[in-house]
Amino acid sequence: MEHIVIIGNGISGVTAARHIRKLSDKKITIISSETEHFFSRTALMYVYMGHMKFEHLKPYEYWFWKKNRIELQQGFVKTIDVKSKTLHFTEGFTMTYDKLVIATGSKPNKFGWKGEDLNGVQGLYSKQDLENLEIYAPNNKTCRHAVIVGGGLIGIELAEMLNSRNIPVTFLVRESSFWNGVLPQGESEMLNKHIKNHHIDLRLSSNLKEIISDQNGKVKSIIIQETGEEISCDFVGLTTGVSPNIDFIKESEIETKKGVLVNRFLETSIPDIYAIGDCAEQREAIGNRPVIEAVWYTGRMMGETLAQTLCGNKLEYKPGHWFNSAKFFDIEYQTYGWVFPEPKENHAHFHWIHQDDSKCITMEYNTITNEFLGINTFGIRMRHEVFDTWLSEKQTIDYVISHLEAANFDPEFYKHFEKDIQASFKNTLQTI
């Protein structure tokens, strides 16, 4: 019986295993060094905030794995011998495979700062990170002040988590405005205000110089690069992005760059070895997508796609139109299609913001053809399937604006803003 081994029990690896089982009777083994069972990584913050318990993050009951004949192996793969198709574990044992799926996800970035490995300094990615948070930042007595370095989605999550336990937070963001490498100026500025309104000490254009240790090997303060200011703290969150977790592969014959290089069929340079999820790097970008997609839903799609290939139906990975969602404290964010920080050539932005400064939308469109290219929406829920259809149909921005109500996903008694948006769009056209 063919043995498929999957290294990594995140959303990509587990989705692949589930779909391989739906399609076949192959032997399946999932390897993980982090936890015995799969859990929803994106919900870790809600455990710390008291909304859930860790058990609630496990989508499948303990019996699920045995019933579906998916074997779970805890251990850390040290090396892959591609010639003999053998995995060597740090624990001393080995395992052979017929087909291998690398789904090892990401690891938090570190940039060689002095003190980055001190106690009380960490990212927010793993179950172990959650456990360490309870040691170093359980309350505002043990943690009188926290510093977060890096202004992405994980940084804002960590700020909200610490804020929920009344721990004062200083937030160092190297950009001149929050997430302005991704968002247009109006949206970024709205988030600056929203973060400060939650009593977060937001420091823009600020880089970390070093982390200072106390006499016991624990963080006691940080120094800001630009000013030399020292800020006392009991905890430092390093949230300066993630990179593929592939150190153990670097010495093998499997071709890598930042991630494990794959083609459109998620095949690596070695026959019978595949890579999916955050650790996979496309040899050629798919449209405007980054070559490495550290996004939950693309990991799931890669797992489903690869399962088809492994079960005899060779399938190309086609993720479709870009979308994503997140939450910035009280403001929900969704994006469909492409909205760039600055409009591309022959493109323009239509931006609408509500007077309460907590709701806005930005649409990007082609000024020659009027084709609608994408939307960012803050504080107003929009339907994914509607925008997906409009993007596929290459609808005009005029069509999208006039049919915006069809895309609204807010509950029945929420105030709707389509008429305000339509009036603003009309005024914008008249003043051009």
Secondary structure, 3 states (H helix, E strand, C coil): CCEEEEECCCHHHHHHHHHHHHHCCCEEEEEECCCCCCCCHHHHHHHHCCCCCHHHHCCCCCHHHHHCCEEEEECCEEEEECCCCEEEECCCCEEECCEEEECCCEEECCCCCECCCCECEECCCCHHHHHHHHHHCCCCCCCCCEEEECCCHHHHHHHHHHHHCCCCEEEECCCCCCCCCCCCHHHHHHHHHHHHHCCCEEECCCCEEEEEECCCCEEEEEEECCCCCEEECCEEEECCCEEECCHHHCCCCCCECCCEEECCCCECCCCCEEECHHHEEECCCCCCCCCCCCCHHHHHHHHHHHHHHHCCCCCCCCCCCCEEEEEECCEEEEEEECCCCCCCCCEEEEEEECCCCCCEEEEEEECCCCEEEEEEEECCCECHHHHHHHHHCCCEHHHHHHCHHHHECCCCCCCCCHHHHHHHHHHHHHHC
